[in-house]
Amino acid sequence: MVSKQSKEFLSRRKFAATFSGAVLAGLAGCGGNGGDGGDGGDEATATATDTPEPTATATATATATSTPAGEADATITVGPGGSLQFEPETTAVSQGDTVEFVFDSGGHNVSGHPDAASQVELPEGAEPFASYDISGDDINHLSLNEAGTTYRHTFEVTGQYTYVCVPHVSSGMVGNLTVR
């Protein structure tokens, strides 16, 4: 026979186990991403997501593409296999070519905006670019893209470009592009 005190103790244990399981299940579900990296239109929404490193969270409207839908001249994979890199790290294209950045994993962005990180370099006369909204004065460089989305940019100015994933630039997530 079980005493009233034992039942109370077992009830607390059951509660603790159930509560712990619910918390862990909730945390496991936090890996979801939001947003849209581009559908060939001019606007997309990027929503902050969990990343391998702590980052600020934000929601922003992003300029997803500067070209119509169609075949890209080059493709760069962002975060292949959940890594903190661009693949390939170095790319060469011709003036006027369109590069498509494909987000293999979420929690990343692409930024060719000099205010985003000191590593970003653009040729003289080149306009900044990013997979998030860079219009206006209140730019959130920590806006992130969801896995499976894309961002396209057409490179009109020849020269050397260095772009980054802002939340992971300190981990070496830097890419280089030559426009001939």
N, C-alpha and C positions, 0 to 999 in steps of 0.2 A: 504494500500500500504506500502511496506517495503522499507526503504531507503537503499542506497548503503552501508552506514556505518553498518546498522543492518545485511545485508547479509555478510559482511566481518566478523563481530563478530560471527555470526552463523557458518560461515565456520571455524573459528578458534576453536570454541567449538566442531564442528564435527570432525575436525582434532585431537584435544586433546583426545576426546573420543575414536576415532579409534586407535590412537597411543597407548593410555593406554591399551586398550583391546589387542592389538598385543603384547605389552610388557608382560602383565600378561599371555597370552597364551604361549608365548615363555618361560617364567619362569616355568610354569606348565609342560612344556615338558622337562625340564632339569632333571627330575627324572629318565630318562632312564639310563640303565646300559649297559656296554659293556663287552666283554670278554667271556671266556670259561673256566669253572672250571675243566674240565677233561672229556675225552671221553674214558678213558681206555688207552690212549696213554701216551707218556712221556712228551709231551709239550702242553701247553695251553697258551692263552693270557688273561691277566686280565687287564681291563681298569678301571681307576678311575671313581667313580660315586658320585652323591650327597648323603650325609648321614645326619642323624639328627643333627650331630655336624659338625662344620667346620673341614675339613681335607685337607691335601695337595693332589693334583691330580697327578697321574702318570700312565704310561703305562709300563708294564713289561712282560717278558716271564716267565711263572711259570712252575715248575715241578709239574704237576697235579697229578701224581700217581706214586707209586713205586711198584705197583702190577698189574697183569693183571685184566681185567674186570671179573666180577663174583660176587657172593654173598659176602657181607661184613660181618664180624663177629659181628660188632656193628655199630650203626648209631648215629651220634650226629647232631642235627639240629642247624644251625647257624642263629641267629636272628629270631626265630619263631614269626610270626605275626608282624614283624617289631620291635621286642624288642631288647634290648641290652643285650642278654644273650645267653648261650649255653644250649641246652636241650637234655639230662640231663646235669647238671653242673658237676656231678661226675660220672665217668664210670669206670668199671673194666673189663679187658680183659685178655686173656692168652697170654703168650709169642708166637710171630709169628702170632698173630691175625691182621686182617686188619680192620681199622676203617674208615668209610666213613662219611665225613662231608658234609651235605646237606645244601646249602644256601637257606633258606626260604625267606630271604630278601637280597637285594643287599647292597653294601656299607660296607661290612665287609670283614675280612680275618681271617685266622687261622695261628698263629705263635707259634711255639715251638723253637724259635731261641733266645738264651740268649741276643743277641745284640738288639733285638726288644723292650724289656721292662724288667725292673728289676724284675717283678713278674714271669717271665719265669724260670722254673727249670726243669732240666733233670737229670736222673740218670747218674752216672759216666759211660762213654763209649757209651752213646746214641748219635746218630747223630741228629743235629737240623733238624726240619721239618717245612714246611710252605706251604700255598696254593699259594704262589708266588715264583718267582725265587730267590733262596738264593745262587746260585753259583756265583763265582767271588767276586771282592772286592767292587763293587759299588751296594750294595743291597738297594732296595727301600722298606722298611718295611711298607709303606703306600699304596702299590698296593692292589687293592680291587677286590672282586669277584662279579659277577652278580647273581641275584636271579635265582634259578633253576639250578645252576651249582653244581658240586660236587668236592670234593678233597678226595683222599684216601691215607692212610699211613699205612704201616705194622710196628708194634712195635716189634723189635727183642730183646731189652734189658729190663730185668725186673726192676721194681722200680716205683717211683712216678714221674709223669710228670705234670707240670703246664703249660698250654698254654693260649694264649690271642688272642683277636681281637685288633690289635695294635691301630687303631683309637679310640677304645672305652674302652681301658683298664682303663682309669681314671674314667669311669662310671661303673666299676666293671664287664666288660665282660671278665671273667676269667673262665677257665675250668680246671678240675683235672681228671687225668687218672691214674689208677693203673694197671700195667702190672705184672701179677703173673707168 
